[in-house]
Amino acid sequence: RLPVKKADQNIVILYEGQGWLSSIRSMSVEVKAVRHGGNELEVACVSASRAVLREVQQIFPSKSLSEVRVVATCQRSAMELVNWGDDVATEKDRLLEAFAAFAAEVCEALAAKGFWADFIDPCSGLPSISKESAAVYDEVAGAQAVLKYDVFDAGPCKILRHPTWGSAVYPATIFTDAPKADADAVIATYLISSESSTSQ
Protein backbone atom coordinates (compact mmCIF):
# COMPACT_ATOMS: atom_id res chain seq x y z
CA ARG A 1 0.00 0.00 0.00
CA LEU A 2 1.33 3.41 -0.90
CA PRO A 3 1.45 5.93 1.93
CA VAL A 4 -1.47 8.34 1.70
CA LYS A 5 -2.64 11.32 3.66
CA LYS A 6 -6.03 10.56 5.17
CA ALA A 7 -8.45 13.44 5.43
CA ASP A 8 -10.16 11.87 8.44
CA GLN A 9 -10.63 8.54 10.14
CA ASN A 10 -13.68 7.70 8.02
CA ILE A 11 -11.71 7.64 4.78
CA VAL A 12 -10.98 4.17 3.47
CA ILE A 13 -8.41 2.88 1.02
CA LEU A 14 -10.08 1.41 -2.04
CA TYR A 15 -9.06 -1.44 -4.34
CA GLU A 16 -7.11 -3.51 -1.85
CA GLY A 17 -9.35 -6.50 -2.47
CA GLN A 18 -9.17 -8.48 -5.70
CA GLY A 19 -12.92 -8.74 -6.35
CA TRP A 20 -13.39 -5.95 -8.82
CA LEU A 21 -9.87 -6.17 -10.21
CA SER A 22 -10.68 -9.50 -11.80
CA SER A 23 -13.94 -8.17 -13.23
CA ILE A 24 -12.10 -6.04 -15.81
CA ARG A 25 -8.88 -8.02 -16.17
CA SER A 26 -10.04 -9.61 -19.41
CA MET A 27 -10.78 -6.29 -21.15
CA SER A 28 -8.64 -5.12 -24.06
CA VAL A 29 -7.36 -1.65 -23.23
CA GLU A 30 -6.41 0.84 -25.93
CA VAL A 31 -3.49 3.02 -24.82
CA LYS A 32 -2.87 6.27 -26.69
CA ALA A 33 0.13 8.59 -26.64
CA VAL A 34 -0.69 12.27 -26.07
CA ARG A 35 1.30 15.45 -25.65
CA HIS A 36 0.47 18.45 -23.47
CA GLY A 37 2.74 21.41 -22.85
CA GLY A 38 5.82 19.54 -23.96
CA ASN A 39 5.02 16.53 -21.74
CA GLU A 40 4.09 13.12 -23.10
CA LEU A 41 1.55 10.85 -21.44
CA GLU A 42 -0.02 7.49 -22.16
CA VAL A 43 -3.80 7.60 -21.80
CA ALA A 44 -6.46 4.88 -21.71
CA CYS A 45 -10.19 5.57 -21.43
CA VAL A 46 -12.17 2.65 -19.97
CA SER A 47 -15.83 2.38 -19.02
CA ALA A 48 -16.04 1.43 -15.36
CA SER A 49 -17.62 -1.88 -14.45
CA ARG A 50 -20.44 -1.93 -11.88
CA ALA A 51 -18.01 -2.93 -9.17
CA VAL A 52 -15.63 -0.09 -10.03
CA LEU A 53 -18.57 2.32 -10.24
CA ARG A 54 -19.58 1.47 -6.68
CA GLU A 55 -16.07 2.28 -5.49
CA VAL A 56 -15.95 5.54 -7.45
CA GLN A 57 -19.25 6.56 -5.88
CA GLN A 58 -17.50 6.43 -2.50
CA ILE A 59 -14.88 8.86 -3.76
CA PHE A 60 -17.54 11.25 -5.08
CA PRO A 61 -20.47 10.76 -2.67
CA SER A 62 -22.17 14.03 -3.65
CA LYS A 63 -22.44 12.99 -7.31
CA SER A 64 -25.20 10.81 -8.72
CA LEU A 65 -23.15 8.64 -11.05
CA SER A 66 -24.84 5.95 -13.12
CA GLU A 67 -21.88 5.57 -15.50
CA VAL A 68 -18.24 6.55 -15.23
CA ARG A 69 -15.29 6.58 -17.57
CA VAL A 70 -11.87 5.97 -16.03
CA VAL A 71 -9.17 7.90 -17.88
CA ALA A 72 -5.93 6.30 -16.71
CA THR A 73 -2.71 8.15 -17.49
CA CYS A 74 0.95 7.21 -17.18
CA GLN A 75 4.01 9.40 -17.54
CA ARG A 76 7.53 8.11 -18.01
CA SER A 77 9.74 9.41 -15.24
CA ALA A 78 13.41 10.27 -15.55
CA MET A 79 14.26 7.69 -12.89
CA GLU A 80 12.75 4.69 -11.17
CA LEU A 81 10.26 5.94 -8.62
CA VAL A 82 10.86 2.93 -6.38
CA ASN A 83 13.81 4.86 -4.99
CA TRP A 84 13.74 7.61 -2.36
CA GLY A 85 15.57 10.92 -2.15
CA ASP A 86 15.47 14.56 -3.13
CA ASP A 87 15.88 13.80 -6.84
CA VAL A 88 12.91 11.43 -6.81
CA ALA A 89 10.80 13.93 -4.85
CA THR A 90 11.64 16.67 -7.37
CA GLU A 91 10.77 14.37 -10.27
CA LYS A 92 7.46 13.42 -8.69
CA ASP A 93 6.64 17.10 -8.26
CA ARG A 94 7.38 17.70 -11.94
CA LEU A 95 5.20 14.78 -13.02
CA LEU A 96 2.40 15.88 -10.70
CA GLU A 97 2.41 19.39 -12.16
CA ALA A 98 2.40 18.01 -15.71
CA PHE A 99 -0.52 15.70 -14.98
CA ALA A 100 -2.50 18.35 -13.09
CA ALA A 101 -2.17 20.80 -16.00
CA PHE A 102 -3.30 18.16 -18.52
CA ALA A 103 -6.11 16.85 -16.32
CA ALA A 104 -7.46 20.32 -15.50
CA GLU A 105 -7.61 21.14 -19.21
CA VAL A 106 -9.36 17.85 -20.03
CA CYS A 107 -11.87 18.36 -17.23
CA GLU A 108 -12.53 21.92 -18.40
CA ALA A 109 -13.13 20.72 -21.96
CA LEU A 110 -15.54 18.03 -20.76
CA ALA A 111 -17.34 20.51 -18.52
CA ALA A 112 -17.74 22.84 -21.50
CA LYS A 113 -19.60 20.00 -23.22
CA GLY A 114 -21.91 19.67 -20.22
CA PHE A 115 -20.25 16.70 -18.55
CA TRP A 116 -18.88 16.19 -15.05
CA ALA A 117 -15.19 15.40 -14.68
CA ASP A 118 -12.64 15.39 -11.87
CA PHE A 119 -9.12 14.14 -11.37
CA ILE A 120 -7.28 12.58 -8.46
CA ASP A 121 -4.39 14.30 -6.72
CA PRO A 122 -1.85 11.44 -6.67
CA CYS A 123 -0.21 12.88 -3.55
CA SER A 124 -3.32 12.57 -1.40
CA GLY A 125 -5.53 10.18 -3.37
CA LEU A 126 -8.35 12.73 -3.06
CA PRO A 127 -10.31 14.53 -5.81
CA SER A 128 -8.81 17.79 -7.04
CA ILE A 129 -12.04 19.59 -7.96
CA SER A 130 -14.64 18.04 -5.66
CA LYS A 131 -13.90 18.77 -2.03
CA GLU A 132 -16.05 16.07 -0.44
CA SER A 133 -14.79 12.51 -0.52
CA ALA A 134 -15.45 9.42 1.56
CA ALA A 135 -12.53 7.44 0.21
CA VAL A 136 -8.96 7.66 -1.04
CA TYR A 137 -8.11 6.40 -4.54
CA ASP A 138 -5.12 4.08 -4.83
CA GLU A 139 -3.46 5.06 -8.12
CA VAL A 140 -1.23 1.99 -8.30
CA ALA A 141 -4.05 -0.50 -7.76
CA GLY A 142 -6.29 1.50 -10.08
CA ALA A 143 -3.71 1.42 -12.88
CA GLN A 144 -3.17 -2.27 -12.26
CA ALA A 145 -6.88 -2.90 -12.70
CA VAL A 146 -7.50 -0.68 -15.71
CA LEU A 147 -4.25 -1.22 -17.61
CA LYS A 148 -3.48 -4.72 -16.30
CA TYR A 149 0.12 -3.79 -15.51
CA ASP A 150 2.09 -5.74 -12.94
CA VAL A 151 2.64 -4.48 -9.41
CA PHE A 152 5.47 -5.44 -7.05
CA ASP A 153 6.19 -4.83 -3.40
CA ALA A 154 8.92 -2.41 -2.33
CA GLY A 155 8.93 -2.41 1.44
CA PRO A 156 5.57 -1.12 2.66
CA CYS A 157 4.64 0.23 -0.79
CA LYS A 158 3.28 -1.32 -3.96
CA ILE A 159 4.97 -0.12 -7.14
CA LEU A 160 3.51 -0.19 -10.65
CA ARG A 161 5.62 -1.90 -13.30
CA HIS A 162 5.10 -0.48 -16.78
CA PRO A 163 5.71 -3.10 -19.51
CA THR A 164 8.34 -0.84 -21.17
CA TRP A 165 9.42 1.68 -18.54
CA GLY A 166 9.52 -0.57 -15.51
CA SER A 167 9.07 1.38 -12.29
CA ALA A 168 9.95 4.66 -14.02
CA VAL A 169 6.25 5.43 -14.34
CA TYR A 170 3.85 7.89 -12.72
CA PRO A 171 0.18 6.84 -12.83
CA ALA A 172 -2.68 9.31 -12.34
CA THR A 173 -6.41 9.24 -13.06
CA ILE A 174 -9.28 11.34 -14.39
CA PHE A 175 -12.94 10.37 -13.93
CA THR A 176 -15.89 11.58 -16.02
CA ASP A 177 -19.54 10.79 -16.70
CA ALA A 178 -19.11 11.69 -20.38
CA PRO A 179 -19.85 8.92 -22.89
CA LYS A 180 -16.67 7.19 -24.01
CA ALA A 181 -16.95 8.73 -27.48
CA ASP A 182 -17.00 12.24 -26.01
CA ALA A 183 -14.12 11.52 -23.65
CA ASP A 184 -12.13 10.00 -26.51
CA ALA A 185 -12.86 13.05 -28.66
CA VAL A 186 -11.35 15.36 -26.04
CA ILE A 187 -8.32 13.11 -25.62
CA ALA A 188 -7.91 12.94 -29.41
CA THR A 189 -7.08 16.66 -29.52
CA TYR A 190 -3.81 15.82 -27.73
CA LEU A 191 -2.81 12.75 -29.73
CA ILE A 192 0.81 12.59 -30.86
CA SER A 193 -0.21 10.40 -33.78
CA SER A 194 -3.12 8.24 -34.88
CA GLU A 195 -1.27 5.14 -33.70
CA SER A 196 -2.24 3.43 -30.47
CA SER A 197 -1.31 0.24 -28.71
CA THR A 198 -3.21 -2.40 -26.79
CA SER A 199 -2.21 -3.12 -23.21
CA GLN A 200 -1.52 -6.81 -22.74
Disulfide bonds with the S-S distance in Angstrom:
none
